[in-house]
Every structure is written in C-alpha cells, then in structure tokens.
Amino acid sequence: MKTLVTIGSMVEKKFTRLFDIVEDLCEEGILDGEEVIAQVGFDNYDAKNFSTFDMAADEEFKRLISQSDLIITHAGTGTVTACLKQRKKVIIFPRMAEFDEHYDDHQLELCELFKKDDYVLCATNKEELIECIGRLEGFLPKEFKSNNSSMNKIIIDFIEQG
C-alpha cells in the first residue's frame, strides 16, 4: 500500500512524534517502509525505514497524492481537502499542543469535524493509528464536494466559539 505521510510547512514546531511512530510501524511490518514516503518539511528527520523529502511544489504534491493509496497527514485543511478531492483514504494525525507540535488544538478539532462526516479516520497515538490502518480495507470515505462558503462558515463559527 503506497503511503504518503505529510506534516505541512510549519517551521516553529516539530512533528517528529508522527515520524517516530511511522518508523515503529515499518519495523513492525504494519506499514511497508518500501512503500512509504514522507514530507518531513523543516523537521530535518533522518528516517531509517522509509523515504523522505522536504517540501514539494503544488503539482508535484498533487502527483504524490494521486500515486498514494493512503495519506497520513496533519489536520491541514488544504492538504486534507486535496486528498479527499482525489477520493483518497486519509488518516488525520493532528499536531497537538500537549506535545508542543502546535500552539493550540485546532487541528484536533478540525480532525473531529472531518471524522464526524465520514470523510477520514483519525488517530492521535500509535495504537489509534494501528487501529485506523486495520480499518482501511472496509473504510469508504464519503465523497467530498467542495463547498467553500459552507466550510468558511463552519470555520468562522468554530473560531468565534473558541
């Protein structure tokens, strides 16, 4: 299963926790490291069990998505929607403030929004990620239809409540 792991472009906060888990899953045979490629951004992560790249231009990134069977990603709205538009199976692994991966937990909250509408699966730790990978075969994501005005309203309402 070709797997793309992506963490976005945040410079100030590292997300090595996700890469360490992916390393473990490759070592344990849950993921095939030969089939995993990860966008490590500015984390300078030195992977032992999978391929990495720093960043990709938009067209190249879309090509990587199209070639992947699974995308494991942070809860970046642009990344998630780009994957969903290509009808890809997505596991969101949000950056969390608790681990100093972000300034707040908006990614966890966005993950829950996408999950409740059956667009994605979500995991916040190794055990949950293993569970999500185990559910992939039977998981059919709901078709994503871009509706920017509704999405903007959801996000604005969310921000105003927070």
N, C-alpha and C positions, 0 to 999 in steps of 0.2 A: 504494500500500500504506500504509494508516494505521498509523503507528508511534508508540508511546508509549515515551519514554525516562524512566527513573526512577532516582534515586540514593539514596533513603532520606532519613532525617532527621538524619543526623549533623551536629552543629554545629561540632565542633572541627576537622574535617579537610575540606578542599575536594576536589572531584572534577571540576575543570574540564577535565582531560585528556580525559575522555569527551565533554564538550560541544564541545571544540575539534575532535575527530575527527568528530563528527556535523556540525559546520559544514563541514568539508572535504568530507564525503560528499555533503552537499547541494549545495555549489558544483560538485562533480564530476559531479552528476547520478546518483549511485549511490542516494541517497535523495532523494525529492521533498520539499523543505522545506515545501511547502504541506500535506503530509500528516503532518508530524512535529510532535508536541507533547511538551515535556519538563518534567518536575517537577524544578526546579532547587534545591529546598529552601532551605538557608541559604547557598548559594554566590553568590547575587546575580549570576548570569551574565547578561550582556547579549547575547542571541542576535541574529544578523543574518539568519539563513536559516531559522529555524523559530520556532514559538510556544512560550512558556514559562508556567509558573505556579509558585508557591512550594510550596504544600502543598495537599492535598485531604482532606476528611473521608472516612471509610471507604466510605460508599455512593457518593460521587462518584468515588472512586478505582476502585472495582469497575466503575462505569459506563464509565470511561475504558478500563479493560482490555477490557470486553466490546465496545467500539466499535473496538478496535485489531486489526489483522491480525498485528502483530509487536510484541513488547515487548523492548526492550533495557534491561537492568536490572543493578544491582549484585547481589551474591550474598546479598541479604537473604532468609532462609528464608521469612518471611511473604509477601513480595512474590512470590517465585518460586512458591510453592505456590498463592497466589491466582490467578496466571496459568495454572498447569497445571490447576487445577480447572476453569477455563473453556476448556480444550483449546486454549490459545493457543501459537503458536510463540514461543519465548523464546531470546534470546541473552543469556547472562550475561557481563557485562563487570565482573569483580570489582575492587573497590578493593584497591590493593596498597601494602604498607608501603614498598617501594622508591621509590615516588613520593610518599610522605608522605600517602597517601589514607586510611590506616588504621594502627592500632598494630601489627598483625601480618598474616599472610597467611591467616587462617582463611577469608576469602572465596574465595580461590583454591582452597583445599582443598575447600570446600563446592561450588564450581563443578565440580570434578573428580568429586565424588560424584554430582551430578545428571547430569553428562555421561555417565559410565560406564554408567548405567542408561537411556540414550537418552531422557531427558526434555527435554534442552536442547542447544543448541550453545553453545560458549564461545569467547571471544576476549579477548586481553589487550593487543592493539595494533591499529592501523589496518588493517594487512594481514590479520590474522586476522579482523577484523570484516568486511572486504570479502569474504573467503572464505566466512564464515558466511552473509552476505546472499546470495551466489551459490548456496548450497546450500539455501536455504529452500524453493524450489519442490518439491524431491524429499524434503524432510525431513518426516517424520510423527512427532511426538513420541509416546512411549509414554504410554498412558493412566495418569494419576496417580490412585492410590487412597490417600486419607489413611489412614495407619496410625500414629497418634501414638506408640503405645508402641514400635513398631519404630524410628521416626525418633528418638525420645528416646534409645533405646539406642544407636543409631549415633552420635548427637551426644555422649552421655556417654562412650562408648568412645573417640571421637575426642579429646575434651578430656583424658581420662585418659592417653592415649598421648602427647599433646603436651607 
